[in-house]
């Protein structure tokens, strides 16, 4: 996919977009709805990760193929393990079989679950025989993925004795755990949390409740990048976003203020606008810590590269076990553009040139966020995105929405 600025009228209002519901919230809500059918969900998503979850929850036997959806695989592992009479094999893509799941499986086994590794110890695919889990107290390492913690919290109230979850280590992506606890509260589940302990009280039946699912702030981040890379006066309106958001990636509004981007709420819409120019060629080095928002790493790194910044981004320890090794992928692809990049196990430091190399082909590594973030550089230079269809994982309408704003997206 070749992406160019095309008919974009920079310095002006570019348009209004309606973004799909957050897949993070939607998939949590789907698990809760499967446990408590009195729950209704308000919102819409055609993201592959959501479609995978919906299809899987309709099964109770046979093979469940999660494709690239790590969230679905983790949540479904806990869900199926706690459902009596279920007999499934949970599997996914080659990359998904390289992503560790041992902390979650060990915790479930300690609760009494029957889960067997079918290939490599500690990794999918998994054979799961659903059982009634009567044990209550369990510990889990929480410094690798917040989704392991969330998978247990989502089923906690459905267990006969509830769940007493002890968190070992400092939790990464803590806002995602807070999101889960907030959703549980919304459906009537009582929880109690201290620093390293979360207690989930049992709930046999939930009262009828409607869960409104907000649009995806991670998807919104790409428009923050486009506006940040554009001249002063450029603005975009996005629907539907809440001033009091559950999503950790809502922090993008504060993060991008350093680039001169302002966010204004009008009801359930946001207007993002470039209000001032910043000369990053003479500015001091920027510093960001994304331990709570690791999915913004690519968007932020690409924005810094396009603006000629010198920047250090830390808190990236989970990036190596995402859809690809995102630290290595960022280093490889940004280097093609002429950016100097150094990486460690949990950080990235970049020094951007005065002008990026043009017509660079960006490999996406079967990672939707590589395609989504690097496409934003079309504001500055024509860019070629290889395997553009990877965006269907989280944001299938992306290329259509870019075209609506005036970008040229051609095969």
C-alpha positions in Angstrom: 0.0 0.0 0.0 1.5 3.3 -1.1 0.3 6.2 1.1 0.6 9.8 0.2 -0.8 13.1 1.5 -2.9 13.4 -1.7 -5.8 15.8 -1.3 -5.2 16.5 2.4 -5.8 20.2 3.2 -3.3 20.7 6.0 -3.9 23.6 8.3 -7.6 23.1 8.1 -10.3 20.8 9.6 -9.8 17.5 7.9 -13.0 15.7 8.7 -15.1 13.6 11.2 -14.6 9.9 11.8 -16.6 7.4 13.8 -14.1 4.8 15.3 -15.0 1.3 16.3 -15.4 0.2 19.9 -12.3 -0.6 21.9 -11.4 -4.2 21.4 -9.9 -4.3 24.9 -13.2 -3.3 26.5 -15.3 -5.3 24.0 -13.5 -8.6 24.6 -13.8 -8.2 28.4 -17.5 -7.5 28.1 -18.0 -10.5 25.9 -16.5 -12.8 28.5 -18.7 -11.3 31.2 -21.7 -11.6 28.9 -20.9 -15.3 28.4 -20.8 -15.8 32.2 -23.8 -13.6 32.9 -26.3 -13.6 29.9 -28.3 -10.8 31.5 -25.5 -8.4 30.4 -26.1 -6.4 27.2 -23.3 -4.7 25.2 -23.7 -1.3 23.5 -21.1 -0.7 20.8 -19.8 -2.1 17.6 -16.5 -3.6 16.4 -15.5 -5.6 13.3 -12.0 -6.0 14.5 -10.6 -9.5 13.9 -9.8 -9.9 17.6 -13.4 -9.3 18.5 -14.7 -11.6 15.8 -12.4 -14.4 17.1 -13.8 -14.0 20.6 -17.4 -14.0 19.5 -16.9 -17.2 17.4 -15.0 -19.0 20.1 -17.6 -18.3 22.8 -20.2 -20.1 20.7 -18.1 -23.3 21.0 -17.7 -25.8 23.9 -15.8 -28.6 22.1 -13.2 -29.0 19.4 -10.5 -26.6 18.2 -10.5 -22.9 18.9 -8.3 -21.0 16.5 -7.4 -17.5 17.9 -5.3 -16.6 14.8 -3.1 -13.6 16.0 -5.4 -12.7 18.9 -3.3 -12.9 22.1 -6.0 -11.2 24.2 -8.6 -13.7 23.0 -6.4 -16.7 23.7 -5.6 -15.6 27.2 -9.1 -14.7 28.2 -10.5 -17.9 26.6 -8.0 -20.1 28.4 -9.3 -19.0 31.8 -12.9 -19.0 30.6 -12.9 -22.5 29.2 -10.8 -23.9 32.1 -13.6 -22.8 34.5 -16.6 -24.2 32.4 -17.6 -27.7 33.4 -18.0 -30.1 30.5 -15.9 -28.1 28.0 -13.3 -29.9 26.0 -11.3 -27.7 23.6 -7.9 -27.1 22.1 -7.0 -23.5 22.1 -4.4 -22.5 19.4 -3.3 -19.7 17.1 -0.8 -18.5 14.6 2.9 -19.4 14.6 3.7 -16.1 16.3 1.0 -16.7 18.9 2.5 -20.1 19.7 5.8 -18.1 20.5 4.1 -15.9 23.1 4.4 -17.2 26.6 1.3 -18.2 28.7 2.9 -20.2 31.5 2.1 -17.7 34.4 -1.6 -17.9 33.5 -1.7 -21.6 33.0 0.2 -22.3 36.2 -2.2 -20.1 38.2 -5.2 -21.9 36.7 -3.7 -25.3 37.4 -3.1 -24.2 41.0 -6.9 -23.4 41.2 -7.5 -27.0 40.0 -7.8 -26.5 36.2 -7.0 -29.3 33.7 -4.7 -27.7 31.1 -2.1 -29.5 29.0 0.6 -28.1 26.7 0.4 -29.9 23.4 3.8 -28.7 22.0 6.3 -26.5 23.8 6.1 -26.2 27.6 4.8 -22.8 28.6 3.3 -21.9 25.2 0.2 -22.6 23.2 -1.5 -24.7 21.8 -3.4 -25.9 24.9 -5.7 -28.8 25.6 -8.3 -27.7 28.1 -10.8 -29.9 30.0 -13.2 -27.5 31.8 -13.8 -28.1 35.5 -15.5 -26.6 38.5 -12.7 -24.6 40.2 -13.4 -24.6 43.9 -10.1 -23.3 45.1 -10.0 -19.6 45.9 -6.5 -18.3 46.6 -3.8 -18.1 43.9 -0.7 -16.1 43.1 0.4 -14.9 39.7 3.4 -13.0 38.3 2.1 -9.7 37.1 5.2 -8.1 35.5 4.8 -9.9 32.1 1.3 -9.2 30.9 -1.7 -7.6 32.6 -3.9 -9.9 30.5 -2.9 -12.8 32.7 -4.3 -11.0 35.7 -7.4 -9.8 33.8 -8.2 -13.4 32.5 -8.4 -14.5 36.1 -10.4 -11.5 37.3 -13.0 -12.0 34.6 -13.9 -15.5 35.8 -13.3 -14.8 39.5 -16.9 -13.9 40.4 -18.2 -17.0 38.6 -16.2 -19.4 40.8 -18.1 -20.9 43.7 -15.9 -19.3 46.3 -14.8 -16.2 44.4 -11.1 -15.4 43.9 -8.3 -14.2 46.1 -5.6 -13.1 43.6 -2.1 -12.3 44.9 0.0 -10.2 42.5 3.7 -11.0 42.5 6.0 -8.2 41.3 4.9 -4.8 40.1 2.1 -5.0 37.5 2.7 -3.8 34.0 -0.1 -2.0 32.0 -1.9 -1.3 35.3 -4.7 0.7 33.6 -5.9 -2.4 31.9 -6.3 -4.1 35.3 -8.2 -1.0 36.5 -10.4 -1.3 33.3 -11.3 -4.8 34.2 -12.2 -4.0 37.8 -14.4 -1.1 36.6 -16.3 -3.4 34.2 -16.8 -5.9 37.0 -18.2 -3.2 39.2 -20.6 -2.1 36.4 -22.1 -5.6 36.3 -22.5 -5.9 40.1 -19.3 -7.8 41.0 -17.9 -6.7 44.4 -14.1 -6.5 44.5 -11.6 -5.3 47.1 -8.0 -4.4 46.3 -4.9 -3.7 48.3 -1.5 -3.1 46.7 -0.7 -6.7 45.9 -4.0 -8.5 46.5 -7.3 -8.4 44.7 -10.3 -10.2 46.1 -13.3 -10.9 43.8 -16.5 -11.8 45.6 -18.6 -14.6 44.1 -21.7 -13.6 42.1 -24.1 -16.4 41.0 -26.4 -14.2 38.8 -26.1 -10.6 37.5 -28.9 -8.1 37.2 -29.7 -6.9 33.7 -27.2 -4.2 32.8 -26.1 -2.4 29.7 -22.3 -2.0 29.1 -21.6 1.0 26.8 -18.3 0.4 25.0 -16.3 3.5 24.2 -14.4 3.9 20.9 -10.8 2.8 20.8 -8.2 5.3 22.1 -5.4 3.2 20.6 -7.0 3.8 17.2 -7.4 7.5 18.0 -3.7 7.7 18.6 -2.9 7.5 14.9 -4.9 10.7 14.3 -3.0 12.3 17.1 0.1 11.4 15.2 -1.3 12.8 11.9 -2.3 16.1 13.6 1.1 16.4 15.4 3.0 15.9 12.1 0.8 18.5 10.3 1.0 22.3 10.2 -0.7 24.5 12.9 -4.4 24.7 12.4 -4.9 21.1 11.3 -7.8 19.3 13.2 -9.9 16.1 13.2 -13.1 15.2 15.0 -13.5 11.7 16.4 -16.5 9.8 17.8 -17.3 8.3 20.4 -15.0 9.1 23.4 -15.7 9.7 27.1 -13.9 12.3 29.2 -13.9 9.7 32.0 -12.4 6.8 30.1 -11.6 3.3 31.3 -8.8 3.0 28.7 -5.2 3.6 29.7 -4.4 4.8 26.1 -6.6 7.8 26.7 -3.4 9.2 28.1 -2.5 9.9 24.5 -4.2 13.3 24.8 -1.7 14.3 27.5 1.3 12.7 25.8 0.7 14.6 22.6 0.4 17.9 24.2 4.2 18.2 24.0 3.8 18.3 20.2 1.4 21.2 20.3 -1.8 19.0 20.0 -4.8 20.1 22.0 -7.8 17.9 22.8 -11.3 19.3 23.3 -14.4 17.3 24.4 -17.7 18.2 22.9 -20.2 15.8 24.3 -18.9 12.3 23.4 -16.7 13.6 20.6 -13.2 14.9 20.7 -11.6 17.5 18.5 -7.8 17.2 18.2 -6.0 20.2 16.8 -2.5 21.3 16.2 -2.4 24.7 18.1 1.2 25.5 18.2 4.5 24.7 16.4 7.5 23.3 18.3 11.0 23.4 16.8 12.3 20.0 17.9 15.5 20.4 15.9 16.8 22.7 18.6 14.8 21.3 21.6 16.3 19.2 24.3 15.7 15.4 24.3 12.2 14.3 25.0 11.5 11.6 27.6 8.5 9.3 27.9 7.6 6.4 30.1 5.0 4.1 28.6 4.9 1.3 31.2 1.1 1.8 31.4 0.5 2.5 27.7 2.9 0.2 25.8 0.5 0.1 22.7 1.3 3.7 22.1 5.0 3.1 21.7 5.0 2.8 17.9 2.8 5.8 17.4 4.9 7.9 19.7 8.2 6.8 18.1 7.0 7.4 14.6 5.8 10.9 15.6 9.1 11.8 17.1 10.9 10.5 14.0 8.6 12.6 11.7 9.1 15.8 13.8 12.9 15.5 13.9 13.0 14.8 17.6 15.7 13.3 19.9 13.7 11.1 22.3 14.0 8.3 24.8 11.0 6.0 25.5 11.1 3.7 28.5 8.7 1.2 30.1 8.7 -1.0 27.0 9.6 -4.4 28.6 6.4 -6.1 27.2 7.1 -5.1 23.6 9.3 -8.1 22.9 6.3 -10.5 23.4 3.7 -8.7 21.4 2.6 -9.6 17.8 6.2 -9.2 16.9 9.3 -8.1 18.8 8.2 -4.4 18.5 11.5 -3.0 19.8 13.5 -4.7 17.1 10.9 -4.0 14.4 10.9 -0.3 15.3 14.7 -0.2 15.2 14.8 -1.9 11.8 12.1 0.1 10.1 13.0 3.5 11.5 16.6 3.0 10.5 15.4 2.6 6.9 14.0 6.1 7.2 17.3 7.5 8.3 16.6 7.6 12.0 19.3 6.5 14.5 17.8 4.1 17.0 19.2 2.2 20.0 17.2 -0.3 21.9 17.5 -2.2 25.2 15.2 -4.7 26.8 12.8 -2.0 28.0 13.7 1.2 26.1 14.2 2.9 22.8 16.3 6.0 22.1 16.1 7.7 18.7 17.7 10.7 16.9 15.7 11.7 13.8 17.3 13.4 10.8 16.3 16.8 9.5 14.5 15.0 6.6 13.3 11.4 6.4 14.2 9.1 3.5 11.4 9.0 0.9 9.4 6.1 -0.6 10.7 3.6 2.0 9.0 0.2 2.2 7.9 -0.6 5.7 7.7 -4.2 6.7 4.8 -4.9 9.2 5.8 -8.3 10.7 2.1 -9.4 10.9 1.7 -6.6 13.4 -1.2 -4.2 12.9 0.4 -1.4 14.9 3.4 -1.3 12.6 1.1 -0.6 9.6 -1.1 1.8 11.5 1.6 3.9 13.0 4.0 4.2 10.0 1.2 5.1 7.6 1.0 8.4 9.6 4.3 9.4 8.1 2.6 10.0 4.8 2.0 13.5 6.2 5.8 14.1 5.8 6.8 11.7 2.9 5.3 9.1 0.6 5.5 5.7 2.4 4.9 2.1 1.3 3.3 -0.2 3.8 3.8 -3.9 3.1 1.0 -6.3 3.9 -1.5 -3.5 4.7 -4.3 -6.0 5.5 -2.8 -6.6 9.0 -4.8 -3.7 10.2 -7.9 -5.9 10.3 -6.8 -7.2 13.7 -7.9 -4.0 15.4 -8.9 -1.4 12.9 -10.3 -2.8 9.6 -11.6 0.6 8.4 -8.3 2.4 8.7 -7.4 2.8 5.0 -10.9 3.9 4.2 -10.8 6.5 7.0 -7.4 7.8 5.7 -8.9 8.2 2.2 -11.9 10.1 3.7 -9.4 12.6 5.2 -7.8 13.1 1.7 -4.9 10.7 1.8 -4.1 8.6 -1.3 -4.0 4.9 -0.4 -3.2 2.8 -3.5 -2.0 -0.8 -4.0 
